[in-house]
């Protein structure tokens, strides 16, 4: 079964809510959770135009950034992860994190065959090790390490 794509979902971002003025820092400090109305595109004519989304906050959902700012985050009501975004898929009524809705990015559906790239990488490393092994002035310990690396790389290229 394919995962639903994040790009098709309605998204709530905590920073966007601050920028637009829908929530303030006082709301977060005074409340454990807030309920806001979010405009959702209609799928069926009987669907409501607005859905209510509960935003859950906890003491651990804010942290200080490197430049002195405060980063606010949400807490997923289902799995209690600290997240920046809530998502609501087209045929769902709940705003949860992407893990709870089992969502994926569209870029994950691009199938690139990376197997040969890794094979070429191992072959390139093998050539480097072979070149080092041809050096006659190697110490015994260094030679043993290179032989071990050579055997390991040979095994990796055979598996691919």
DRENKE-989698 format. One line per field, with one value per atom (N, C-alpha, C, O): residue number from 1; atom name; x, y, z. Coordinates in pm, 1 decimal, m for minus. Layout:
BEGIN
num <- NUM, ...;
atome <- CA, ...;
px <- X, ...;
py <- Y, ...;
pz <- Z, ...;
***
This chain:
BEGIN
num <- 1, 1, 1, 1, 2, 2, 2, 2, 3, 3, 3, 3, 4, 4, 4, 4, 5, 5, 5, 5, 6, 6, 6, 6, 7, 7, 7, 7, 8, 8, 8, 8, 9, 9, 9, 9, 10, 10, 10, 10, 11, 11, 11, 11, 12, 12, 12, 12, 13, 13, 13, 13, 14, 14, 14, 14, 15, 15, 15, 15, 16, 16, 16, 16, 17, 17, 17, 17, 18, 18, 18, 18, 19, 19, 19, 19, 20, 20, 20, 20, 21, 21, 21, 21, 22, 22, 22, 22, 23, 23, 23, 23, 24, 24, 24, 24, 25, 25, 25, 25, 26, 26, 26, 26, 27, 27, 27, 27, 28, 28, 28, 28, 29, 29, 29, 29, 30, 30, 30, 30, 31, 31, 31, 31, 32, 32, 32, 32, 33, 33, 33, 33, 34, 34, 34, 34, 35, 35, 35, 35, 36, 36, 36, 36, 37, 37, 37, 37, 38, 38, 38, 38, 39, 39, 39, 39, 40, 40, 40, 40, 41, 41, 41, 41, 42, 42, 42, 42, 43, 43, 43, 43, 44, 44, 44, 44, 45, 45, 45, 45, 46, 46, 46, 46, 47, 47, 47, 47, 48, 48, 48, 48, 49, 49, 49, 49, 50, 50, 50, 50, 51, 51, 51, 51, 52, 52, 52, 52, 53, 53, 53, 53, 54, 54, 54, 54, 55, 55, 55, 55, 56, 56, 56, 56, 57, 57, 57, 57, 58, 58, 58, 58, 59, 59, 59, 59, 60, 60, 60, 60, 61, 61, 61, 61, 62, 62, 62, 62, 63, 63, 63, 63, 64, 64, 64, 64, 65, 65, 65, 65, 66, 66, 66, 66, 67, 67, 67, 67, 68, 68, 68, 68, 69, 69, 69, 69, 70, 70, 70, 70, 71, 71, 71, 71, 72, 72, 72, 72, 73, 73, 73, 73, 74, 74, 74, 74, 75, 75, 75, 75, 76, 76, 76, 76, 77, 77, 77, 77, 78, 78, 78, 78, 79, 79, 79, 79, 80, 80, 80, 80, 81, 81, 81, 81, 82, 82, 82, 82, 83, 83, 83, 83, 84, 84, 84, 84, 85, 85, 85, 85, 86, 86, 86, 86, 87, 87, 87, 87, 88, 88, 88, 88, 89, 89, 89, 89, 90, 90, 90, 90, 91, 91, 91, 91, 92, 92, 92, 92, 93, 93, 93, 93, 94, 94, 94, 94, 95, 95, 95, 95, 96, 96, 96, 96, 97, 97, 97, 97, 98, 98, 98, 98, 99, 99, 99, 99, 100, 100, 100, 100, 101, 101, 101, 101, 102, 102, 102, 102, 103, 103, 103, 103, 104, 104, 104, 104, 105, 105, 105, 105, 106, 106, 106, 106, 107, 107, 107, 107, 108, 108, 108, 108, 109, 109, 109, 109, 110, 110, 110, 110, 111, 111, 111, 111, 112, 112, 112, 112, 113, 113, 113, 113, 114, 114, 114, 114, 115, 115, 115, 115, 116, 116, 116, 116, 117, 117, 117, 117, 118, 118, 118, 118, 119, 119, 119, 119, 120, 120, 120, 120, 121, 121, 121, 121, 122, 122, 122, 122, 123, 123, 123, 123, 124, 124, 124, 124, 125, 125, 125, 125, 126, 126, 126, 126, 127, 127, 127, 127, 128, 128, 128, 128, 129, 129, 129, 129, 130, 130, 130, 130, 131, 131, 131, 131, 132, 132, 132, 132, 133, 133, 133, 133, 134, 134, 134, 134, 135, 135, 135, 135, 136, 136, 136, 136, 137, 137, 137, 137, 138, 138, 138, 138, 139, 139, 139, 139, 140, 140, 140, 140, 141, 141, 141, 141, 142, 142, 142, 142, 143, 143, 143, 143, 144, 144, 144, 144, 145, 145, 145, 145, 146, 146, 146, 146, 147, 147, 147, 147, 148, 148, 148, 148, 149, 149, 149, 149, 150, 150, 150, 150, 151, 151, 151, 151, 152, 152, 152, 152, 153, 153, 153, 153, 154, 154, 154, 154, 155, 155, 155, 155, 156, 156, 156, 156, 157, 157, 157, 157, 158, 158, 158, 158, 159, 159, 159, 159, 160, 160, 160, 160;
atome <- N, CA, C, O, N, CA, C, O, N, CA, C, O, N, CA, C, O, N, CA, C, O, N, CA, C, O, N, CA, C, O, N, CA, C, O, N, CA, C, O, N, CA, C, O, N, CA, C, O, N, CA, C, O, N, CA, C, O, N, CA, C, O, N, CA, C, O, N, CA, C, O, N, CA, C, O, N, CA, C, O, N, CA, C, O, N, CA, C, O, N, CA, C, O, N, CA, C, O, N, CA, C, O, N, CA, C, O, N, CA, C, O, N, CA, C, O, N, CA, C, O, N, CA, C, O, N, CA, C, O, N, CA, C, O, N, CA, C, O, N, CA, C, O, N, CA, C, O, N, CA, C, O, N, CA, C, O, N, CA, C, O, N, CA, C, O, N, CA, C, O, N, CA, C, O, N, CA, C, O, N, CA, C, O, N, CA, C, O, N, CA, C, O, N, CA, C, O, N, CA, C, O, N, CA, C, O, N, CA, C, O, N, CA, C, O, N, CA, C, O, N, CA, C, O, N, CA, C, O, N, CA, C, O, N, CA, C, O, N, CA, C, O, N, CA, C, O, N, CA, C, O, N, CA, C, O, N, CA, C, O, N, CA, C, O, N, CA, C, O, N, CA, C, O, N, CA, C, O, N, CA, C, O, N, CA, C, O, N, CA, C, O, N, CA, C, O, N, CA, C, O, N, CA, C, O, N, CA, C, O, N, CA, C, O, N, CA, C, O, N, CA, C, O, N, CA, C, O, N, CA, C, O, N, CA, C, O, N, CA, C, O, N, CA, C, O, N, CA, C, O, N, CA, C, O, N, CA, C, O, N, CA, C, O, N, CA, C, O, N, CA, C, O, N, CA, C, O, N, CA, C, O, N, CA, C, O, N, CA, C, O, N, CA, C, O, N, CA, C, O, N, CA, C, O, N, CA, C, O, N, CA, C, O, N, CA, C, O, N, CA, C, O, N, CA, C, O, N, CA, C, O, N, CA, C, O, N, CA, C, O, N, CA, C, O, N, CA, C, O, N, CA, C, O, N, CA, C, O, N, CA, C, O, N, CA, C, O, N, CA, C, O, N, CA, C, O, N, CA, C, O, N, CA, C, O, N, CA, C, O, N, CA, C, O, N, CA, C, O, N, CA, C, O, N, CA, C, O, N, CA, C, O, N, CA, C, O, N, CA, C, O, N, CA, C, O, N, CA, C, O, N, CA, C, O, N, CA, C, O, N, CA, C, O, N, CA, C, O, N, CA, C, O, N, CA, C, O, N, CA, C, O, N, CA, C, O, N, CA, C, O, N, CA, C, O, N, CA, C, O, N, CA, C, O, N, CA, C, O, N, CA, C, O, N, CA, C, O, N, CA, C, O, N, CA, C, O, N, CA, C, O, N, CA, C, O, N, CA, C, O, N, CA, C, O, N, CA, C, O, N, CA, C, O, N, CA, C, O, N, CA, C, O, N, CA, C, O, N, CA, C, O, N, CA, C, O, N, CA, C, O, N, CA, C, O, N, CA, C, O, N, CA, C, O, N, CA, C, O, N, CA, C, O, N, CA, C, O, N, CA, C, O, N, CA, C, O, N, CA, C, O, N, CA, C, O, N, CA, C, O, N, CA, C, O, N, CA, C, O;
px <- 83.0, 0.0, 88.5, 180.2, 61.1, 138.9, 98.0, m17.8, 194.4, 165.8, 101.3, 124.7, 20.8, m37.0, 75.2, 166.3, 69.0, 174.4, 146.1, 31.8, 251.8, 241.0, 190.3, 117.8, 228.0, 190.0, 38.9, m11.9, m34.0, m179.4, m255.2, m378.0, m184.5, m247.9, m256.2, m181.1, m349.4, m356.2, m254.3, m246.3, m176.2, m64.2, m83.0, m123.5, m53.1, m49.8, 93.8, 149.7, 153.1, 289.9, 285.0, 218.8, 354.4, 350.5, 407.2, 354.1, 514.1, 574.3, 481.9, 476.1, 410.6, 314.5, 201.2, 154.0, 158.6, 52.5, 98.1, 20.1, 225.4, 279.4, 286.8, 250.0, 334.9, 350.1, 217.0, 207.9, 113.7, m17.2, m95.0, m197.9, m47.5, m113.0, m229.2, m306.9, m244.0, m353.0, m330.2, m425.8, m203.6, m171.6, m59.9, 15.6, m50.7, 53.6, 128.0, 86.7, 237.6, 314.8, 233.7, 248.6, 148.7, 64.2, m31.9, m60.8, m81.6, m170.4, m99.3, m158.1, 27.0, 102.5, 133.9, 123.8, 171.8, 208.7, 87.9, 100.1, m28.2, m147.3, m226.4, m304.5, m208.6, m292.4, m208.2, m94.7, m267.6, m204.5, m231.8, m148.2, m349.4, m381.6, m476.5, m546.7, m478.4, m567.5, m647.2, m602.1, m764.1, m842.8, m854.3, m901.3, m811.7, m824.1, m902.2, m910.6, m958.7, m1029.2, m936.8, m874.2, m928.8, m840.3, m924.0, m1011.4, m897.8, m970.2, m914.1, m793.9, m1001.9, m963.6, m1036.7, m1156.6, m966.7, m1036.2, m1145.2, m1126.6, m1257.5, m1370.0, m1343.4, m1299.6, m1370.3, m1360.5, m1497.9, m1515.1, m1593.5, m1731.7, m1813.7, m1776.3, m1921.1, m1997.8, m2054.0, m2087.4, m2065.0, m2119.4, m2012.3, m2044.7, m1884.4, m1777.5, m1782.8, m1813.0, m1753.6, m1748.3, m1626.8, m1524.3, m1640.5, m1531.1, m1418.5, m1301.7, m1454.8, m1356.2, m1354.3, m1458.0, m1236.5, m1222.8, m1154.4, m1073.4, m1187.1, m1123.4, m1000.3, m1003.7, m892.7, m768.3, m725.4, m720.7, m694.2, m643.1, m491.2, m429.1, m432.2, m287.2, m243.4, m282.3, m162.6, m119.5, 20.3, 111.4, 35.5, 164.2, 203.9, 117.7, 331.4, 380.1, 506.8, 561.8, 554.2, 673.2, 795.8, 882.3, 804.7, 924.0, 914.4, 1004.7, 807.6, 791.6, 851.2, 825.9, 928.4, 999.9, 1145.8, 1176.9, 1233.9, 1375.7, 1445.0, 1393.8, 1561.0, 1635.4, 1722.4, 1783.9, 1726.6, 1810.3, 1951.9, 1980.6, 2038.9, 2178.5, 2193.7, 2287.2, 2104.4, 2116.1, 2029.9, 2006.0, 1983.3, 1910.5, 1760.0, 1691.3, 1706.0, 1561.5, 1499.2, 1568.4, 1367.8, 1294.7, 1222.8, 1153.5, 1239.6, 1170.1, 1053.7, 1071.8, 935.6, 816.8, 784.4, 807.5, 731.6, 695.0, 562.1, 516.5, 502.2, 376.5, 404.3, 510.4, 308.5, 320.0, 207.3, 90.5, 242.4, 141.0, 51.2, 101.7, m80.8, m170.1, m171.7, m208.4, m132.5, m139.6, m10.0, m12.9, 104.1, 231.2, 320.5, 426.0, 280.1, 350.9, 489.6, 577.1, 510.3, 635.9, 632.9, 526.7, 750.4, 762.6, 778.3, 875.1, 684.0, 683.6, 658.1, 607.2, 694.0, 667.5, 538.5, 478.5, 495.3, 380.5, 279.9, 316.6, 153.1, 44.1, m6.6, m5.6, m50.8, m104.2, m242.1, m271.8, m326.0, m457.7, m475.8, m495.0, m470.0, m490.3, m631.9, m720.3, m654.0, m784.6, m903.4, m1009.3, m889.7, m1004.1, m994.4, m1044.6, m930.6, m919.6, m976.0, m988.9, m1008.8, m1060.1, m961.9, m983.5, m854.7, m761.7, m636.0, m586.8, m585.2, m455.1, m354.1, m358.2, m263.5, m160.7, m26.6, m19.1, 78.8, 210.2, 214.9, 125.6, 318.6, 326.7, 350.0, 315.1, 407.5, 430.5, 299.5, 278.6, 213.1, 84.9, m6.3, m79.9, m2.0, m82.8, m13.7, m71.9, 109.8, 187.4, 203.4, 170.6, 253.9, 270.1, 413.0, 506.2, 428.2, 560.3, 573.2, 473.5, 696.7, 722.6, 720.2, 749.6, 685.4, 676.1, 812.4, 820.7, 919.0, 1052.7, 1090.4, 1180.5, 1022.5, 1054.3, 1002.8, 1043.0, 914.2, 862.8, 950.6, 924.7, 1053.7, 1145.9, 1242.9, 1320.4, 1238.3, 1320.4, 1450.7, 1454.0, 1556.3, 1687.4, 1763.3, 1761.7, 1828.3, 1904.7, 2041.9, 2133.2, 2054.5, 2180.3, 2276.5, 2388.1, 2233.3, 2316.2, 2447.9, 2553.7, 2441.3, 2562.7, 2653.6, 2775.6, 2596.9, 2680.4, 2765.4, 2883.7, 2705.4, 2781.9, 2884.8, 2993.5, 2850.9, 2945.3, 3067.2, 3180.5, 3045.0, 3155.9, 3240.8, 3362.7, 3176.4, 3248.8, 3344.3, 3459.4, 3296.9, 3382.5, 3496.5, 3608.9, 3468.2, 3574.6, 3681.6, 3800.8, 3639.4, 3734.6, 3822.8, 3943.9, 3761.8, 3839.5, 3935.5, 4048.3, 3889.8, 3976.0, 4100.8, 4211.1, 4084.3, 4199.2, 4297.1, 4418.4, 4245.8, 4332.9, 4414.8, 4534.9, 4348.4, 4416.9, 4521.1, 4631.6, 4487.1, 4583.6, 4707.4, 4819.7, 4686.7, 4798.6, 4887.9, 5010.4, 4827.4, 4905.0, 4981.3, 5093.8, 4919.3, 4984.4, 5107.7, 5197.3, 5113.2, 5229.0, 5352.4, 5463.9, 5332.6, 5444.5, 5529.0, 5475.8, 5660.4, 5748.1, 5793.3, 5846.0, 5774.9, 5825.8, 5718.1, 5721.0, 5626.6, 5520.2, 5564.0, 5635.8, 5521.1, 5545.6, 5451.0, 5348.3, 5484.8, 5405.9, 5263.7, 5166.8, 5253.0, 5121.3, 5033.3, 4915.8, 5089.3, 5015.0, 4973.7, 4862.7, 5063.0, 5033.0, 4918.3, 4830.7, 4919.7, 4812.4, 4678.0, 4576.0, 4679.3, 4555.4, 4504.0, 4383.7, 4593.3, 4552.9, 4499.0, 4402.0, 4561.6, 4512.7, 4373.7, 4286.6, 4355.0, 4223.6, 4119.2, 4010.1, 4152.4, 4060.8, 4033.3, 3920.6, 4137.2, 4122.8, 4025.2, 3938.1, 4040.6, 3950.4, 3806.4, 3711.7, 3792.7, 3659.0, 3594.0, 3476.4, 3668.8, 3614.9, 3581.0, 3482.0, 3662.4, 3633.1, 3501.1, 3419.5, 3482.1, 3358.6, 3237.3, 3132.2, 3252.6, 3143.0, 3107.4, 2989.6, 3207.3, 3178.6, 3113.7, 3035.5, 3144.8, 3081.5, 2935.0, 2852.0, 2902.7, 2764.2, 2673.6, 2554.8, 2729.2, 2646.6, 2618.2, 2550.2;
py <- m117.2, 0.0, 125.0, 136.4, 217.5, 339.9, 435.5, 439.7, 510.8, 610.0, 732.7, 764.6, 799.6, 926.9, 1030.6, 1026.0, 1123.3, 1222.9, 1346.1, 1389.5, 1400.5, 1520.4, 1638.1, 1723.4, 1642.9, 1754.9, 1763.6, 1870.1, 1653.5, 1652.7, 1687.8, 1695.5, 1708.7, 1729.1, 1877.2, 1960.4, 1906.9, 2040.0, 2044.6, 1952.8, 2152.6, 2160.0, 2277.1, 2386.2, 2253.0, 2359.2, 2368.0, 2269.8, 2486.3, 2508.5, 2608.1, 2711.4, 2577.9, 2662.4, 2800.7, 2900.2, 2808.5, 2938.4, 3023.3, 3145.3, 2959.3, 3029.6, 3088.7, 3199.2, 3015.1, 3064.1, 3186.7, 3279.1, 3186.8, 3303.9, 3424.0, 3535.5, 3400.2, 3509.5, 3574.1, 3696.2, 3491.6, 3544.4, 3599.9, 3665.0, 3575.2, 3629.6, 3546.3, 3593.8, 3422.7, 3337.5, 3291.6, 3270.2, 3276.2, 3244.0, 3336.9, 3391.0, 3354.4, 3438.2, 3357.0, 3246.8, 3412.9, 3344.2, 3330.4, 3232.5, 3427.8, 3421.7, 3303.7, 3240.1, 3274.1, 3158.0, 3029.2, 2941.3, 3018.3, 2896.0, 2885.1, 2777.1, 2996.4, 2994.4, 2964.0, 2891.6, 3017.8, 3004.0, 2875.4, 2835.7, 2809.5, 2693.9, 2570.9, 2580.5, 2453.6, 2328.2, 2298.0, 2239.8, 2337.9, 2320.0, 2429.9, 2489.5, 2456.1, 2555.0, 2488.2, 2389.9, 2540.3, 2493.1, 2607.6, 2716.0, 2583.9, 2686.1, 2627.3, 2505.4, 2714.1, 2668.9, 2683.9, 2788.1, 2579.5, 2578.0, 2559.6, 2473.1, 2640.5, 2629.0, 2509.4, 2501.7, 2417.1, 2294.4, 2290.3, 2317.9, 2256.2, 2245.0, 2138.7, 2033.3, 2165.9, 2071.5, 1954.6, 1972.6, 1835.7, 1716.1, 1677.9, 1643.8, 1684.6, 1652.7, 1774.9, 1845.4, 1800.0, 1921.9, 1925.4, 2032.8, 1810.3, 1808.3, 1832.4, 1852.9, 1830.2, 1855.2, 1999.0, 2089.6, 2020.9, 2159.2, 2230.1, 2168.0, 2360.2, 2437.7, 2455.7, 2467.9, 2457.4, 2473.7, 2348.3, 2286.9, 2311.9, 2202.7, 2257.8, 2350.1, 2201.0, 2245.1, 2159.7, 2037.3, 2226.4, 2156.1, 2192.5, 2310.1, 2091.0, 2115.6, 2118.4, 2026.6, 2224.1, 2237.3, 2207.9, 2279.0, 2103.5, 2062.1, 2116.5, 2102.0, 2178.8, 2231.6, 2162.2, 2119.6, 2150.7, 2098.2, 2175.0, 2244.7, 2164.1, 2241.1, 2210.3, 2296.4, 2091.0, 2055.0, 2094.0, 2062.3, 2161.7, 2192.8, 2326.9, 2373.4, 2390.1, 2510.3, 2494.6, 2436.1, 2547.1, 2542.0, 2664.2, 2727.9, 2695.5, 2812.4, 2776.0, 2669.4, 2864.9, 2845.0, 2894.8, 2953.1, 2871.9, 2913.3, 3065.3, 3118.0, 3134.9, 3280.4, 3353.0, 3472.9, 3283.9, 3348.1, 3347.5, 3390.6, 3300.9, 3297.7, 3176.1, 3081.4, 3179.9, 3065.4, 2996.4, 3060.7, 2866.5, 2786.9, 2716.4, 2643.0, 2739.4, 2676.0, 2552.8, 2549.3, 2453.2, 2330.0, 2280.1, 2323.7, 2189.6, 2127.5, 1986.6, 1930.0, 1931.4, 1793.2, 1715.2, 1752.0, 1607.3, 1525.2, 1462.8, 1403.1, 1475.7, 1421.3, 1269.1, 1211.1, 1204.0, 1058.3, 992.7, 905.7, 1034.4, 968.1, 1052.5, 1005.7, 1175.7, 1267.3, 1306.9, 1339.1, 1304.8, 1354.0, 1506.5, 1567.7, 1565.9, 1710.0, 1738.9, 1694.9, 1812.4, 1837.5, 1985.6, 2057.5, 2030.0, 2167.8, 2177.4, 2284.6, 2066.6, 2068.3, 1960.0, 1849.1, 1994.3, 1896.5, 1881.4, 1977.0, 1761.5, 1736.1, 1673.5, 1601.3, 1702.6, 1641.4, 1591.1, 1671.7, 1459.3, 1405.0, 1433.4, 1464.6, 1422.7, 1457.3, 1383.8, 1444.2, 1257.3, 1181.3, 1154.2, 1052.8, 1243.8, 1230.5, 1356.2, 1460.3, 1345.6, 1460.9, 1511.2, 1617.1, 1437.5, 1470.1, 1536.6, 1503.2, 1631.2, 1690.8, 1622.3, 1639.5, 1544.6, 1471.7, 1489.9, 1556.5, 1431.0, 1439.2, 1345.1, 1262.7, 1358.5, 1278.6, 1130.4, 1045.5, 1098.9, 958.5, 888.0, 772.3, 957.3, 897.0, 876.5, 777.9, 968.6, 954.2, 867.6, 839.2, 825.7, 742.6, 814.2, 759.2, 937.0, 1019.6, 1011.5, 979.9, 1040.8, 1040.4, 1161.9, 1216.8, 1202.9, 1310.7, 1254.3, 1136.7, 1338.1, 1290.4, 1249.9, 1167.4, 1306.6, 1272.9, 1128.1, 1072.8, 1066.2, 926.9, 830.8, 714.5, 878.6, 792.5, 791.8, 716.6, 874.0, 873.6, 757.7, 755.2, 662.6, 542.5, 559.6, 546.8, 588.1, 596.5, 470.6, 428.0, 413.0, 292.8, 333.9, 360.3, 338.7, 381.7, 264.0, 281.6, 147.5, 29.6, 37.7, 6.0, 79.9, 85.8, 198.1, 187.8, 303.9, 412.0, 362.8, 395.6, 284.1, 231.4, 129.4, 119.7, 53.0, m43.6, 29.3, m12.6, 137.6, 216.6, 276.3, 287.5, 314.3, 371.3, 267.2, 298.8, 143.5, 38.5, 4.1, m20.5, 2.4, m25.5, 83.2, 54.1, 205.9, 316.8, 302.2, 323.6, 265.7, 244.7, 127.3, 131.5, 22.4, m93.9, m55.3, m98.4, 24.5, 68.0, 149.0, 136.7, 230.9, 309.6, 218.9, 239.3, 118.7, 26.7, m54.8, m75.9, m101.1, m176.2, m92.3, m142.4, 33.6, 122.9, 139.0, 141.1, 150.4, 163.6, 35.0, 39.3, m79.8, m208.2, m231.7, m306.6, m169.6, m185.8, m112.1, m137.3, m22.6, 49.6, m48.6, m120.7, m52.1, m150.0, m104.7, m185.9, 18.7, 71.3, 77.2, 166.8, m13.4, m15.5, m91.1, m190.7, m43.8, m116.6, m235.6, m237.7, m332.1, m454.8, m426.0, m478.7, m342.6, m310.3, m241.5, m275.2, m147.1, m75.4, m170.5, m161.5, m261.2, m358.0, m450.2, m482.1, m492.6, m578.6, m505.4, m562.6, m379.3, m300.4, m284.7, m295.3, m259.8, m244.9, m376.1, m375.8, m488.3, m618.9, m648.6, m700.8, m614.1, m633.0, m547.9, m596.0, m421.6, m332.3, m384.5, m376.8, m437.6, m491.8, m610.2, m618.9, m700.7, m816.5, m772.6, m825.6, m675.4, m624.0, m561.9, m586.6, m482.5, m419.2, m522.4, m507.5, m626.2, m733.5, m802.1, m831.9, m826.3, m889.6, m800.2, m849.2, m669.7, m575.9, m568.2, m559.3, m571.4, m564.8, m693.5, m690.5, m806.0, m932.6, m936.0, m994.6, m873.4, m872.7, m787.4, m816.5, m683.3, m591.0, m642.9, m576.8;
pz <- 0.0, 0.0, 0.0, 81.4, m90.4, m97.7, 13.2, 54.8, 59.3, 162.1, 99.2, m17.3, 177.9, 135.8, 132.8, 215.5, 38.4, 24.2, 110.0, 123.6, 166.7, 249.0, 166.8, 218.1, 40.5, m45.7, m66.4, m101.4, m45.4, m63.2, 64.6, 63.2, 173.5, 303.8, 340.0, 289.1, 429.1, 488.2, 600.8, 682.4, 604.7, 697.8, 793.6, 753.2, 920.6, 1020.8, 1070.1, 1118.9, 1057.2, 1103.3, 1218.5, 1208.4, 1327.4, 1446.6, 1418.3, 1467.6, 1339.7, 1309.2, 1222.3, 1237.8, 1132.0, 1046.7, 1131.7, 1104.8, 1233.1, 1321.7, 1400.6, 1423.5, 1442.0, 1511.0, 1417.1, 1454.3, 1294.7, 1198.4, 1162.8, 1150.2, 1146.5, 1108.5, 1227.8, 1209.3, 1349.0, 1467.5, 1517.4, 1600.3, 1469.7, 1517.4, 1660.5, 1735.1, 1699.1, 1838.0, 1884.6, 1803.7, 2015.5, 2074.6, 2179.9, 2216.0, 2228.3, 2331.6, 2460.1, 2533.1, 2487.3, 2607.6, 2599.5, 2700.8, 2479.6, 2462.9, 2501.2, 2564.3, 2463.0, 2491.5, 2640.0, 2698.2, 2701.1, 2843.0, 2930.1, 3028.9, 2895.6, 2980.0, 2956.2, 3042.6, 2842.5, 2808.3, 2778.3, 2731.7, 2806.6, 2767.4, 2620.9, 2551.8, 2574.6, 2432.8, 2388.2, 2470.0, 2259.9, 2199.8, 2090.0, 2031.2, 2062.0, 1949.0, 1850.1, 1884.9, 1727.3, 1623.7, 1507.2, 1491.8, 1426.2, 1306.9, 1187.6, 1168.6, 1107.9, 991.9, 867.2, 862.7, 765.8, 639.3, 562.7, 537.1, 526.7, 456.7, 323.1, 318.0, 214.4, 85.7, 91.4, 152.2, 29.0, 30.8, m62.8, m176.5, m13.4, m97.2, m149.8, m266.9, m61.0, m95.3, m54.3, 39.4, m121.0, m92.9, 49.1, 99.1, 114.5, 250.7, 356.4, 473.3, 316.9, 413.8, 462.2, 384.5, 590.3, 637.3, 577.4, 549.2, 558.9, 502.4, 604.2, 567.3, 732.4, 837.8, 924.1, 949.2, 968.6, 1064.4, 1187.6, 1179.1, 1301.3, 1424.4, 1448.7, 1436.3, 1483.2, 1512.9, 1654.0, 1690.1, 1733.3, 1867.6, 1859.9, 1806.4, 1913.7, 1919.4, 2061.9, 2154.6, 2080.5, 2213.3, 2241.3, 2159.8, 2356.9, 2399.2, 2528.1, 2605.1, 2551.7, 2678.8, 2714.2, 2628.9, 2837.2, 2875.9, 2790.0, 2773.8, 2735.4, 2659.0, 2511.8, 2434.2, 2471.9, 2330.5, 2290.7, 2179.5, 2376.1, 2335.1, 2375.6, 2479.4, 2293.1, 2325.4, 2266.6, 2174.6, 2320.5, 2276.6, 2157.4, 2153.9, 2061.3, 1944.0, 1968.7, 2073.3, 1873.4, 1886.7, 1886.5, 1946.9, 1820.5, 1809.5, 1912.3, 1897.9, 2014.6, 2123.0, 2109.9, 2202.5, 1999.6, 1982.0, 2047.2, 2084.6, 2060.2, 2114.8, 2000.2, 1921.4, 1991.5, 1891.0, 1958.8, 2055.9, 1906.9, 1962.0, 1880.3, 1759.5, 1945.7, 1877.2, 1932.5, 2038.2, 1859.8, 1900.8, 1949.5, 1923.2, 2020.2, 2063.9, 1999.3, 2011.2, 1930.9, 1865.1, 1972.2, 2067.3, 1958.1, 2060.8, 2065.6, 2167.8, 1957.0, 1952.8, 2000.8, 2087.8, 1943.9, 1977.2, 2067.9, 2110.8, 2097.6, 2187.3, 2137.4, 2217.7, 2006.3, 1950.0, 1946.6, 1935.6, 1956.3, 1940.5, 1792.2, 1730.1, 1735.2, 1590.7, 1564.1, 1650.1, 1444.7, 1403.1, 1322.7, 1314.6, 1263.2, 1173.0, 1209.3, 1248.0, 1195.9, 1199.5, 1056.6, 979.1, 1022.6, 888.7, 900.1, 995.3, 801.2, 792.0, 649.2, 558.2, 627.3, 492.9, 443.2, 523.0, 312.1, 254.9, 316.8, 333.8, 350.5, 400.7, 550.4, 598.9, 622.5, 767.1, 832.6, 768.3, 958.8, 1032.3, 1136.8, 1195.7, 1160.8, 1268.2, 1215.0, 1107.3, 1292.2, 1265.3, 1356.5, 1478.3, 1297.5, 1371.0, 1300.2, 1196.9, 1355.7, 1291.5, 1170.5, 1151.2, 1091.0, 968.0, 996.7, 914.6, 1110.3, 1144.0, 1179.6, 1143.0, 1249.8, 1288.4, 1167.9, 1161.9, 1072.1, 950.8, 845.5, 740.8, 872.5, 779.7, 644.6, 539.5, 650.0, 530.3, 478.4, 552.4, 349.5, 287.0, 196.1, 149.1, 172.1, 77.1, m64.5, m85.5, m161.1, m299.6, m353.9, m444.9, m299.3, m348.6, m316.7, m379.8, m219.8, m188.0, m294.3, m297.7, m381.2, m487.7, m611.4, m705.4, m612.6, m725.4, m707.1, m611.5, m798.2, m783.9, m860.6, m983.0, m788.6, m851.0, m813.0, m697.5, m909.0, m881.1, m830.6, m908.8, m701.3, m639.5, m619.8, m570.8, m657.3, m635.0, m711.7, m657.4, m837.2, m918.4, m873.3, m886.1, m821.4, m769.9, m653.2, m644.3, m563.6, m450.8, m498.3, m441.4, m602.7, m658.4, m713.8, m690.0, m787.1, m841.3, m730.0, m743.1, m621.4, m508.2, m448.9, m418.7, m432.3, m377.6, m473.0, m429.3, m602.1, m699.1, m695.9, m706.5, m681.5, m673.4, m549.4, m556.0, m436.5, m314.0, m329.2, m280.0, m397.8, m421.3, m499.6, m466.0, m602.3, m682.2, m598.6, m615.5, m509.5, m422.2, m330.2, m312.2, m272.5, m181.3, m257.3, m207.2, m378.3, m459.6, m488.7, m483.6, m518.8, m548.1, m425.3, m437.5, m307.2, m183.9, m153.0, m103.4, m182.8, m153.7, m241.2, m202.2, m357.2, m446.3, m394.3, m440.0, m300.2, m241.2, m160.1, m75.7, m185.1, m119.6, 18.8, 94.8, 53.0, 179.3, 287.6, 372.0, 286.7, 387.1, 511.2, 502.2, 626.1, 750.5, 756.9, 689.1, 836.6, 845.9, 893.4, 838.7, 994.9, 1050.1, 945.0, 930.6, 873.2, 769.0, 658.2, 605.8, 622.7, 516.6, 559.0, 478.7, 685.7, 735.4, 732.0, 693.6, 772.4, 768.8, 626.3, 602.3, 532.5, 392.6, 336.0, 260.1, 372.7, 326.5, 382.7, 313.2, 510.1, 571.0, 498.4, 467.8, 470.9, 399.7, 258.6, 209.6, 193.8, 58.0, 57.1, m29.6, 153.8, 162.1, 188.5, 130.4, 276.6, 307.9, 184.0, 157.2, 109.2, m11.3, m118.4, m190.2, m129.1, m226.2, m190.6, m277.9, m62.0, m16.4, m46.1, m87.5, m24.7, m49.0, m197.4, m232.1, m285.0, m429.0, m478.3, m573.3, m415.2, m454.6, m412.7, m482.2, m299.2, m251.0, m338.2, m352.5, m395.7, m475.7, m610.9, m689.4;
***
